[in-house]
Amino acid sequence: VYEVGQLNTVLFGGEGSVPQMMAGHQLPFSDFLAGKELTVRYDNGVAWNYRFLDGIKLRWRREGEAQWSDEEYRAFEADELLIFFGHMHSGTRPAESVQIVLDFANGLTTCVNSKMGSAYLANEVSYKIVFGAMEMEGLESPRYIRHTFTDELVGHAFSWNYSEAMTSMHVYTTPHSASWSIYLDSGALGMNWSAPCQYVKLRDGIYLFNLMEEACNGAETCVVINTRIMHDCGFGFACREKAVNFGLVGALARNIGYYV
């Protein structure tokens, strides 16, 4: 028996990570945040201060604390002035990560706060999605408007080409679940899986999609789907045999049908 908190952490496809089959078609990294300072304040009372030192290094702290923590991060510009970035909270036990949407067009933010372990399995990710507003010099913070949960993707089916090694079909089956099947080398579809998920509308045609492979491998996939360009970007959070992996996700999409 092992404790997940004792495992090494591997970031963004680094040495010792699982193969990055789901990141072959990722969007380019963005340095939009470099040099910026801001606060994300969520409706559950949590607030974090951020200083982005450059395109891959940041400092953060819980508001009110004196000590800053240094982290490595990656960011994508999922749409104009819409940044999706993620990083680990180093030293947490169990291991914890955040995937955060920053909408500089309207001052909104949504956070997926994930941790390794659930009430059932040590290597199964659990998470919560919280909504809030950004605070930054020169940016007006909205009081009442927020990103919202949505069912607009329900009934749609997309194929996702992650890399030469992996293409998958996703069917967005219900407001709280999705199904997928990975194409075999022959072009046939393999075994079908389903898992709980949540959908958040960020803008017209742009959604945050978070799926956790419950009672399977316990892995989380957290992406922003841009149906205008049929592309996604985001992160995967999973526990493997020897490490906690916080990796990258990026794929090209094709609309393959819709049902009512």
C-alpha positions, 0 to 999 in steps of 0.5 A: 500500500502506498500513499499518493502524496509520497510519489514524485510529481512530473510536469508537462511531459517532462522526463519520466512522464507517461507518453504525451499521446494526448498532446500531439496537437496542442495549441502553442503556449502563451506568454500573455500572462508574463509580467502581470499581477492579479487576484482571482476571487471565487464565490466560495471565499477562496482568493489567490494572488498571482505574480507571473514572472515570465511565460512558465514561472509564477508565484502565488499565495492565498490572500492574507498570507505572507509567504509566496510559493513558486510554481511552473505553469503553462498557459494557452490562449483558447480564444482572444483574451481568454487564457487557460493556465494550470499548475500544481500546488507543490508540497500538498498532500494529497497532491493538488492542482488548479486549472484556471480560466482568465477572461480578460474581456470581462474580468471573469474566472473559473477554477477547477481545483483538483486533488489526488484521491477520493472517498473510494480510491487513493489514485482517483482524482476528485475536484470542484469547479468554482466561479469568480472574478479577476482583480487587476489594475486597469480591469473592471471586476463584474459583481454579478455575472459569472461563467455558468454550467451548461448543457449546450454540448449535450447531444453532440459528438466530436472526434478528437485527433490528439496525435498520430498515436490516438484519435477518439470519439466523444459523445456528450451524452448527458449534462453530467456525463460523456462517453468515448471510444478510441479508434483502433489501428484498423480504423474501427472503434474500440471499447466504449467508456462513460464517465462523469463530467461537467460543462461550463459555458465561457463564451458562445461556442467555447466551453470548459469540459472536465471529465474524471475517469471514475472507477477506471484509471481515476484520471482527470481531463480538463480542457477548454473546447473552442468550437469556432476553431474545432480545437481544445487545450488543457491538462491531464491530472493522473496518478501512475505507478511511480508518479503523479502526472500533470500533463498537457492535452491538445487535439483537433476536432471534427463534428461527427453528428448530433442527436436529439 
